[in-house]
Amino acid sequence: MIKGVTSSSGLIVSGGHATYPYIPHNSNNPIQGMLRLNGQDMQVFDGSSWIAIGASYANIELTPEIQSLLQWARDKRQEESERKILAQSHPAVANAIEAVEKAEKQLDLVAKLSKEHGETVETS
């Protein structure tokens, strides 16, 4: 049985509640506190009768920031897919994609070299 759900970075947990019936301690009654399933209900024996344990449900969702990032990734994936399809029938698009890929490789190399040599980059 899950007693609780906690969230971490990127998740929101809401709703739900824990309800536990009071079961007095009685060492003379060995089945007191025993659990059973009765249909769809979980029940506990309090020493004289079976009591239904309240059910609750947690709602777990991604934070708005994570949802936004996922949507951005979906949009980028769609954009790249559309460009690849266009590049198959339009040589100018294929050439432009190739030029962008080459420029990105050059940018990565320059950034790496700049970090290694401790250069500062001036912005205008």
N, C-alpha and C positions, 0 to 999 in steps of 0.2 A: 504494500500500500504506500503510495506517495504521500508524505506528510506535508510537503510544501514545495513550491517552485520559486526559485530566486532568479533574478536576471543578472546579466553581465553586460558589458559594453555592447551596444547595438541592439539589445532586446528590451522590450517592455512587457512586464507581466502584470496583469490586472484581473480583478474579479476573484471569485472564489472565497471561501471561508472554511474554517475548520470547526466542526461541531462534534464534541465528544460527550457522550452521556456520562453521568456520574455513576461510578461503580464502587460501592463501599468495599473495603477490605474485609474478607471473611475467609480465613484459612480452613474453616470447617466445611466449606462448599467448594470442592475441587473444580467444578465447571464454571464457577462465577468468573466472568471476564472472557469466556470462550466466544469466539466469533463463528458465524455461519453465514452462508449465502442462502437466501430464501427468494427464489425467482431472480429478480434483478436487484434486490436489496441486500446490503450487508447489515447483519444484526449482531448485537452483543448481548450476552446473558448477564443480567444484573443481580442474579441470585434468586429471583422469583419469576421473571418474565423476560422475553426477548424484546430488545429495544432497537429500532432501526437507527443506523448511524447516518446522519445527514450527509448528502452528497453535495459536492461543489465542483465547479469547473473553473480552471484558470484559462485566461485568454492571453496567448503569447503572440507578440507581433514584433516586427523590426521597427527600430526607431525611424522617424522621418528622414534623418540624414542617410541611414543605410538604404532606405527605400529609394531616395533620390539618387544615390550612387549606383544602385542596381539599374534604375531607369536610364541613367546616363550610359552605363555599360551596354544595355540593350540597344540604345539609340546608336552608339558607336559601332556595334556589331552590325546593325542593319545598314548603316551608312557604308561600312567597308564592303559588305556583301553586294550592295547595289553598285558600288564602284568597280568591283571585280567583274560583275556581269557586264557593265558598260565597257570595260576594258577589252573584253573578248571580241566586241564588234566595232570598237572605235580606237584606232591606233593612237590618237592624240591623248586619250584618257590613259591608256597603258603607259605611254611615255611620261605623262605627268606623275603617275603613281611611282614609276621607277625613279624619277627625279626626286620625289619626296622621300622615298626610302633611302636614296643615296645621301640626301641632305641630313636625314635623321642619324645615319651612321657617322657622318662627319661631326655632327653636333655632339653625339655621345663620346667620340674620341677626343674632341677639344675639351669637353667638360671633364673627362677623366684626367687628361694631361694637366688641366688647370688645377684640379684638386691635388694631384700628386706633387705639383711644384709650388703650391700655396699661392698661386696668382690670385689677385683680386680683380674682379670684373667691374668696370665702371658702367653705370647705366646713365642714360641721358634723359 
